[in-house]
């Protein structure tokens, strides 16, 4: 799921990572919004707020909105920087550090974020945007930009294009390719929605502690990948 990159990735790998990470993103999106009334998985709206506040010369609010955007960028930069380092050393571990950092952010703010929500909610928003920037950059790199999980605008655009192409591409090869791509995008949308529903319910019961469930899913995904790698290495050693 995580450890395959490039030509070694299959549709099954992309569906698995899309399901896991889009569910986590949907959960973070809703929990973050319910907790601090701020979008925490994309920056399009924040850029609009930045321009609006800058136009009205509300310097503090403009800076705040700009830092939301920068937090997402910083997360994407950090994730990609780590991936590039590991690509040159141990490619099969390139996903571990960004995923662990994301999980630890969710754990840290899940356990202590309630105090920050009351005293400095922007810190929570900055951290969650950083985590989602990391996640989006990681899955984009691993899947060669086939999978994106933190926001839906591009997905609906691409899916609209692909649905229209079904009326024009009649040969079997192109139709199979289009249907596989549509299935992947529908999976991401559905799992993002499911994560949002789960996040809304968990937040109503546990508040910001709901982020711990997202962290658990990320760590479980890492553990599953580690077990699979160990099994494959053992089989390879036995066949040599």
N, C-alpha and C positions, 0 to 999 in steps of 0.2 A: 504493500500500500504506500508507505513512505519511501522505502529504500530503492525502488526502481525509478530510473530516470532515462529519458530519451527512448531509444529503440526497444529497451527492455520493458517499457510500460505497456500494459494492455488496457483494453476497455474495462476489464474487471478491476484493475488497480485504480483507474480514474473514478469509477463509480464508488469504490470503497472510500477513497480519501475525500471525494466530494460529499458523500453522505455524512461522514464523521465531522468534517470541518464546517460544512454549511449548517449542520445542526448546532454546533458550538457557537457559530457566528450569530445564528438566529436567537439563541439563548442570551448571548452577551448583549445583542442589540436591544432586546426587550428589557432585560434586567437593568442595563445601563440607563435606558430611557426612563423607566419607572423610578429608578433610584435618584438620578441627578437631572432628569428632564433634559437630557442632551443625547443626540445621536452619537453612537460610539462605534459604528462599523463602517462609516463612509464620511467623506468630507465635502461633498458637493454643496450641501446646505450650509455648512460652516463657511465656505468661501463666499457664498451670497451674503451671509450675515456680516462677514468681515468687510465686504465692499459697502454694505449699508451703513455699518457703524463708522467706517472711515469717512464716508460721505457726510455723515452728520457730526463728524469731529468728536466722536466718543472714543477717545484714544485708548482708554483702558479696555473697553469692550471690544474694540477692533483688534487690539493686541491679543486678547483672550481668544477670539475666534481664529486669529492667525496661528496661534499656538496649537489649537486643535488640529489644524491642517498640518502643521509641522510635526506634531506627535505621530500622526499616521505615517508621514514621510520618513521620520526617524526610525520607526519600527520597520518599515520596508527596507530602508538602508541597512540597518543592523542585520536583519535576516539575510539579505543578499550578500553582505560582506562576509558573514560567517559561512554561508553556503560556498562562496567562491574559495575561501580558505580550505575548506574540507574537500572541495572538488580536486584540489591539487595534492591532497594527502590521503584521505580515506573517504572516498565518494559515498560509500554505503552508510556513513555516519553524518552526512551533511545536514540532515533534517533534525538531528537530535537536539542540538543546543537551542535553536529557535523554538522548537516545540516545548522543551523544558522551561525556557524562560517564559513563554506564554502561560504554561500551566502554573508556574510559580507566581506570576502576576495575578492570575485568577484566584489562587489560594490566598495570597497575601491580602488582597482587597476583599476577598470573600470573608476572611476572618476579622479584619480590622477596618474595613471600609465604612461600617456604620458610623463610626466616630467621625470619619472624614466627610461623610455625606452631610452631617450636621454642621461641621466647622469649615470645611474647604472642599465642596463637591467637585470643583474643577480638577483637583488632583486625581480623583477617581476617573473622570472623563479622559484626562490626558493619558493615564495608564492604560485604560481599555482601548483607546484609539491606537496607542503604540502597539499593544498586543495584536489588534486586528490588522494593523499595517504589516507586522511580522508574518501573520498567518497568510495574508493575501499574497505577499511577495514569495513566501515559501512554496505555496501550492502552485503559484504561477510558474515558478522556476522548475519545480519537480515535473509538472505536467506539460512543460513547453507551451504555456499559456492556454492550454485546453480547458483547465479548470480554474475558476475564480469563485470565491465563496462568501465574501463579506458584504456584497451589495448586489442588487438585482437588476439595475437599469440596463447594463450591457447585456445581461442574459436575456431579458425580454426583447431587446433589439435584435440580437443574434437569432433568437428563436423565431421572431417575426420574419426575418429574412429567409430562414431555412424552411419555414412552413410555406412561404410563397414559392420557393424553389421547387417544392414537391410537385407543383403544377406544371413545371417546365422540364424537369429532368426525369425522363421516363425509363432510362436504362437501369438495369438492376444494380450495378455497382454504385452509381451515384445515389440511388434511392436508399440503399442499405447504409451508405455513409451518412446521409442526411438523417435517417431515422435513428441511427446510433447517437449522433450529435444531439438531436432533439431529446432523446431519452436521458442523456447525461444532464442536459439543462433542466429538464423537468424534475429530475432527481434532486438537483441542487435547490431548485425553487421549493419543492415539497419539503425537503429536510430543513431548509431555512425557516419555512413556515412552522413546521413541527417543533423546531428548536424554540421559536418565538412563543408558541403555545405553552411548551414546557417551562420556559423562562417566566412567563406571566403567572402560571400557577405556582411555581416554586417561589417566586418573589412574594406572592401574596401570603405564603406560609412561612418563609424563612428570610425574607428581605434580601440583602446583598449576599448572604450566605449561599444563595442559589448559584453563585459563580463557582462554588466548590464542585458542583456536578459537572460543569464544563471542564474543569481541571481534571476531574476523575476520568472523563471520557478521553481526554488527550493522553493522559498517562497510560490508560488501558490500551489505546492504539499503539503507543510506543512499545509497550510490553508485548503485545501480540506480534508486532513486527520483529522484535528481538527474538522471540521464540521461533518464529518462522525461519529467520536467518540461521539460528543455531541448528535447526533441524536440517536445513539445506546443506550447511557446512558439514554436518555429521554424515549425511548421505554421500556427499562428495568424497569425504575422507574414506568411507567404507568402500567406494567404488574404485579408488586409486590403488 
